[in-house]
Amino acid sequence: MSKAPSLQLDSATLADEYDRLGIRQFNHGLQLLDALGLQEGERVLDIGCGTGRLTESAAQRVGAQGEVLGIDPLPLRVERALQRAQERFAARVGRAEALADIGGSHYDVVYLNSVIHWIPDQPKALREAWRVLKPGGRLGFTTMPADAPHDLHGVLHKLIAADPQSRRAEIGAPNKLTRESAASLLSSLGFEVTLNEIREFDDAFDNVDDVLTFSRASSFGNFLSSLAEPQITQLRERLAAALEAHRGPRGLHLARRMIFVTARKPLAH
């Protein structure tokens, strides 16, 4: 069953930490932009733009003759995106499932970077993307694979399985896809899938606190939100010990896997 994460747990501190530590999502987002082949003068919609780091890169690629809008349901992150924009792109509060104020067939490209796994009604969001895309327009997203979890999530699941009080803790995003389910969903809506693969990234963190901070910030406060502070403190100590097995020359090495999907809205439909 699809689940909606809380949008009430974000804070100015989490937004700032995400801007500092979110370079990991930014880096794989650049690969998504490469796969989508943004061209000068195109119109682009960034759904779930966060603090606007990737939106800024999209705006650089389409140039002054292009148009880029970033939307995000978290006002504190949109504030930071607007500070970054300096009139090179637009940003506003908005949701993937509710794009009624955007005219049909307006955008050349719509993308969702590390976003779709947070959306409870994925078909509705993708139908909206279809509506605002021009015929021949491109859609792209990255998402956590349900069948190939991050190293961190694997470690955490083992830790909380041995602790009855922590077993219901929120760890990963609630609405993950597989390559197969992503392709099936897009095809059912009329999209032609052009890329569908899993890519692996070797993330390095200085220490366990950076791991936890990134996880909280990138989940806008949902990560471990059901646990009381004493439980989080105990889990942190156990996690720090468990992650020593992942220590390498750059710190704590944790493999992260992402599905990369691109698709096309047919010229005739």
Secondary structure in CASP SS format (residue, H / E / C, confidence):
PFRMAT SS
TARGET T0000
AUTHOR 0000-0000-0000
METHOD secondary structure of the structure
MODEL  1
M C 1.00
S C 1.00
K C 1.00
A C 1.00
P C 1.00
S C 1.00
L C 1.00
Q C 1.00
L C 1.00
D C 1.00
S C 1.00
A H 1.00
T H 1.00
L H 1.00
A H 1.00
D H 1.00
E H 1.00
Y H 1.00
D H 1.00
R H 1.00
L H 1.00
G C 1.00
I H 1.00
R H 1.00
Q H 1.00
F H 1.00
N H 1.00
H H 1.00
G H 1.00
L H 1.00
Q H 1.00
L H 1.00
L H 1.00
D H 1.00
A H 1.00
L H 1.00
G C 1.00
L C 1.00
Q C 1.00
E C 1.00
G C 1.00
E C 1.00
R E 1.00
V E 1.00
L E 1.00
D E 1.00
I E 1.00
G C 1.00
C C 1.00
G C 1.00
T C 1.00
G C 1.00
R H 1.00
L H 1.00
T H 1.00
E H 1.00
S H 1.00
A H 1.00
A H 1.00
Q H 1.00
R H 1.00
V H 1.00
G C 1.00
A C 1.00
Q C 1.00
G C 1.00
E E 1.00
V E 1.00
L E 1.00
G E 1.00
I E 1.00
D E 1.00
P C 1.00
L C 1.00
P H 1.00
L H 1.00
R H 1.00
V H 1.00
E H 1.00
R H 1.00
A H 1.00
L H 1.00
Q H 1.00
R H 1.00
A H 1.00
Q C 1.00
E C 1.00
R C 1.00
F C 1.00
A E 1.00
A E 1.00
R E 1.00
V E 1.00
G C 1.00
R E 1.00
A C 1.00
E C 1.00
A E 1.00
L C 1.00
A C 1.00
D C 1.00
I C 1.00
G C 1.00
G C 1.00
S C 1.00
H C 1.00
Y E 1.00
D E 1.00
V E 1.00
V E 1.00
Y E 1.00
L E 1.00
N E 1.00
S C 1.00
V C 1.00
I H 1.00
H H 1.00
W H 1.00
I C 1.00
P C 1.00
D C 1.00
Q H 1.00
P H 1.00
K H 1.00
A H 1.00
L H 1.00
R H 1.00
E H 1.00
A H 1.00
W H 1.00
R H 1.00
V H 1.00
L E 1.00
K E 1.00
P E 1.00
G E 1.00
G E 1.00
R E 1.00
L E 1.00
G E 1.00
F E 1.00
T E 1.00
T E 1.00
M C 1.00
P E 1.00
A C 1.00
D C 1.00
A C 1.00
P C 1.00
H C 1.00
D H 1.00
L H 1.00
H H 1.00
G H 1.00
V H 1.00
L H 1.00
H H 1.00
K H 1.00
L H 1.00
I H 1.00
A H 1.00
A C 1.00
D C 1.00
P H 1.00
Q H 1.00
S H 1.00
R C 1.00
R C 1.00
A C 1.00
E C 1.00
I C 1.00
G C 1.00
A C 1.00
P C 1.00
N C 1.00
K C 1.00
L E 1.00
T C 1.00
R H 1.00
E H 1.00
S H 1.00
A H 1.00
A H 1.00
S H 1.00
L H 1.00
L H 1.00
S H 1.00
S H 1.00
L C 1.00
G C 1.00
F C 1.00
E E 1.00
V E 1.00
T E 1.00
L E 1.00
N E 1.00
E E 1.00
I E 1.00
R E 1.00
E E 1.00
F E 1.00
D E 1.00
D E 1.00
A E 1.00
F E 1.00
D C 1.00
N C 1.00
V H 1.00
D H 1.00
D H 1.00
V H 1.00
L H 1.00
T H 1.00
F H 1.00
S H 1.00
R H 1.00
A H 1.00
S H 1.00
S C 1.00
F C 1.00
G C 1.00
N C 1.00
F C 1.00
L C 1.00
S C 1.00
S C 1.00
L C 1.00
A C 1.00
E H 1.00
P H 1.00
Q H 1.00
I H 1.00
T H 1.00
Q H 1.00
L H 1.00
R H 1.00
E H 1.00
R H 1.00
L H 1.00
A H 1.00
A H 1.00
A H 1.00
L H 1.00
E H 1.00
A H 1.00
H H 1.00
R E 1.00
G E 1.00
P C 1.00
R C 1.00
G E 1.00
L E 1.00
H E 1.00
L E 1.00
A E 1.00
R E 1.00
R E 1.00
M E 1.00
I E 1.00
F E 1.00
V E 1.00
T E 1.00
A E 1.00
R E 1.00
K C 1.00
P C 1.00
L C 1.00
A C 1.00
H C 1.00
END
